[in-house]
Amino acid sequence: MASASASRSHNSGAARIATSAAAISSENQSLIAEIRKALGIIKGVAVDLEKEEQSEKVERLEEAVLELLDTYDDCTRFSEAIQTVSSNYQPSDQPTDFKKVLEDEVAKLKAASPSNPQSNPLLRQFKEAIWNVHHAGQPMPGEEQEDIIMTSTQSNLLNITCPLTGKPIIELPNPVRCMDCKHIYERDPIMHYIRTKKPQPQCPVAGCPKILQATRVVCDSLLPIEIDELRSAENTNLHPTVVEDFTEVDDE
């Protein structure tokens, strides 16, 4: 009886930890999404200032972007740490210092991937938007001509089509993302896939070994923003500035 009671207590404790971790992670993801929105607003203001040739103000905005990206990296690592601690938590009779456990996990993530805002693709997108004000179609300093297409279409999304429906993710009415492998799907087809492939529904993206859990396949707060960014980038690439040829041809 004592053993069964202890087991129930441990299971209850694990459930509470999982619920708390999910709530904290959700709040942190909302903060990350707000930072992402702020970066987009700053980029738009910087483009307007560049058009007015106010380069000093543009430089100050770039410094603000770098500070935000440093915070962005910290929030991202914190979310990863929460998920890792929640997944690895094992109830015991001894109290757990969750603050220290989280700090240790964040420190481990920092050591494995030090923050470097200068190499963040979001900074690259900011600089490219400024550059294109006066130099659209030209390579940025230090880049080759063939790099233009590659960098201008960069995306933070792992897949741009749903592996089950084949539809581009920018056309999905209800996109969701696996929190473990980060692949994106249309909600109803992937939930049907998970139900019919039990007990081991492997991610349908070719080569991905992750096993999907319905509770871990969600529309996180950042996904709509990233899809909108991809949609805007694709619209820009598909609809470049049209230059009409008004060369007159004399009739003989």
HUHU-V330564 format. One record per residue. N is the residue number from 1. RES is the residue in one small letter. OMEGA is omega in degrees with one decimal (none if undefined). D_LAST is the distance of its C-alpha to the last C-alpha in Angstrom with 2 decimals. Layout:
# HUHU-V330564
n={N N}
res={RES RES}
omega={OMEGA OMEGA}
d_last={D_LAST D_LAST}
This chain:
# HUHU-V330564
n={1 2 3 4 5 6 7 8 9 10 11 12 13 14 15 16 17 18 19 20 21 22 23 24 25 26 27 28 29 30 31 32 33 34 35 36 37 38 39 40 41 42 43 44 45 46 47 48 49 50 51 52 53 54 55 56 57 58 59 60 61 62 63 64 65 66 67 68 69 70 71 72 73 74 75 76 77 78 79 80 81 82 83 84 85 86 87 88 89 90 91 92 93 94 95 96 97 98 99 100 101 102 103 104 105 106 107 108 109 110 111 112 113 114 115 116 117 118 119 120 121 122 123 124 125 126 127 128 129 130 131 132 133 134 135 136 137 138 139 140 141 142 143 144 145 146 147 148 149 150 151 152 153 154 155 156 157 158 159 160 161 162 163 164 165 166 167 168 169 170 171 172 173 174 175 176 177 178 179 180 181 182 183 184 185 186 187 188 189 190 191 192 193 194 195 196 197 198 199 200 201 202 203 204 205 206 207 208 209 210 211 212 213 214 215 216 217 218 219 220 221 222 223 224 225 226 227 228 229 230 231 232 233 234 235 236 237 238 239 240 241 242 243 244 245 246 247 248 249 250 251 252}
res={m a s a s a s r s h n s g a a r i a t s a a a i s s e n q s l i a e i r k a l g i i k g v a v d l e k e e q s e k v e r l e e a v l e l l d t y d d c t r f s e a i q t v s s n y q p s d q p t d f k k v l e d e v a k l k a a s p s n p q s n p l l r q f k e a i w n v h h a g q p m p g e e q e d i i m t s t q s n l l n i t c p l t g k p i i e l p n p v r c m d c k h i y e r d p i m h y i r t k k p q p q c p v a g c p k i l q a t r v v c d s l l p i e i d e l r s a e n t n l h p t v v e d f t e v d d e}
omega={-179.3 -179.4 179.5 179.2 179.1 179.2 178.9 -180.0 179.0 179.2 178.8 178.8 179.3 179.3 179.6 178.9 -179.6 179.6 179.3 -179.9 179.4 -179.7 179.6 -179.9 179.2 178.3 -179.5 177.1 176.9 177.0 177.4 179.4 179.1 176.6 179.6 177.5 179.9 177.9 178.1 178.5 179.7 178.8 179.4 178.2 -179.5 177.7 178.7 179.7 178.5 177.3 178.8 178.2 175.5 -171.5 -179.0 178.7 176.9 179.4 178.9 176.8 177.0 176.4 177.4 177.9 -179.9 178.4 179.1 -179.8 176.8 176.7 178.2 178.9 179.4 -179.9 179.5 178.6 179.4 177.5 178.9 -179.4 179.7 -179.3 -179.5 -179.5 179.6 -178.4 -174.4 -175.1 176.6 -179.6 177.1 179.7 -179.4 178.9 -179.6 176.4 -174.9 177.9 179.9 179.6 178.5 179.3 178.5 -179.3 177.3 178.8 178.3 179.5 178.0 -179.5 -178.7 -178.2 -178.3 179.7 177.4 -177.5 -178.3 -179.2 -179.4 179.8 177.7 174.6 177.9 178.5 177.2 -178.3 -179.7 179.1 178.3 -177.9 -175.7 178.0 -177.6 -173.5 -178.4 179.0 179.8 179.0 175.3 -180.0 179.3 179.9 176.0 -178.2 -176.6 179.1 -173.3 -177.6 -177.2 -175.6 -176.7 179.7 179.1 178.6 177.4 -179.1 -176.1 179.1 -176.7 172.0 177.2 -178.1 -178.4 -176.9 -177.9 -179.8 172.7 -176.3 178.3 179.1 -177.6 179.1 -178.9 -179.5 175.0 -178.0 175.9 -178.5 -178.3 -178.6 176.4 176.6 -172.0 -177.7 168.3 -168.9 -174.0 178.7 -177.5 177.3 175.2 179.2 -179.4 -179.3 -174.5 -178.3 179.0 6.7 -175.7 -179.9 -178.2 179.2 -176.5 175.7 -176.1 176.3 -179.7 -176.0 -173.4 174.9 -174.7 172.0 -175.5 -178.7 -178.4 177.8 -170.4 171.1 -179.9 -172.8 -176.9 -173.3 179.4 179.9 -178.9 178.1 177.1 178.2 178.0 179.5 179.2 179.8 -179.3 177.1 178.4 -178.1 -178.4 -176.9 178.9 178.1 -178.5 177.5 -176.5 178.9 -179.8 -179.9 -179.2 176.9 -178.8 175.0 178.3 none}
d_last={105.63 105.08 102.43 100.60 100.80 99.42 96.57 95.67 95.85 93.55 91.04 91.16 90.64 87.65 86.12 86.63 85.03 82.01 81.65 81.99 79.53 76.96 77.41 77.12 74.12 72.39 73.05 71.79 68.61 68.03 68.39 65.91 63.44 63.93 63.31 60.12 59.01 59.94 57.83 54.81 55.47 55.93 52.66 50.83 52.55 51.79 48.06 48.11 50.07 47.71 44.80 46.94 47.63 51.37 52.01 55.80 56.15 54.01 56.37 59.37 57.90 57.42 61.12 61.96 59.93 61.96 65.20 64.17 63.18 66.63 68.21 65.86 67.10 70.71 70.29 68.64 71.51 74.03 72.58 72.75 76.31 77.40 76.05 77.71 81.05 81.05 80.29 82.90 85.63 88.97 91.73 95.03 98.35 97.37 95.25 91.68 90.27 86.74 85.65 86.51 85.03 81.69 81.76 82.48 79.63 77.16 78.40 77.87 74.28 73.63 75.02 72.92 69.70 69.99 67.86 64.81 62.42 60.08 59.27 59.00 55.62 55.79 55.73 52.76 50.92 51.93 50.65 47.39 46.76 47.36 45.19 42.24 42.19 40.50 39.77 38.54 37.38 39.17 42.48 45.57 47.57 49.34 47.14 44.64 41.14 42.24 45.09 42.85 42.54 46.19 47.60 45.37 46.47 50.15 52.54 56.29 56.48 57.69 55.75 52.66 53.26 56.47 58.07 59.44 56.54 53.57 52.14 50.70 53.44 51.16 51.22 54.99 56.84 60.13 59.68 62.86 63.67 66.55 68.55 69.63 66.50 63.93 61.77 60.16 60.33 60.00 63.48 64.53 63.46 65.12 68.32 68.47 67.94 70.79 73.14 72.49 72.61 75.98 77.95 75.36 71.88 69.83 66.55 63.82 61.43 61.42 63.84 65.42 69.23 70.14 72.25 71.10 73.47 72.45 73.90 71.77 68.43 67.40 64.63 65.67 64.70 62.08 60.16 58.20 57.16 55.98 54.05 52.36 51.43 49.95 48.05 46.60 45.65 43.93 42.02 40.80 39.72 38.09 36.19 34.89 32.90 29.36 26.68 23.40 20.07 18.20 15.61 12.41 9.18 6.24 3.75 0.00}
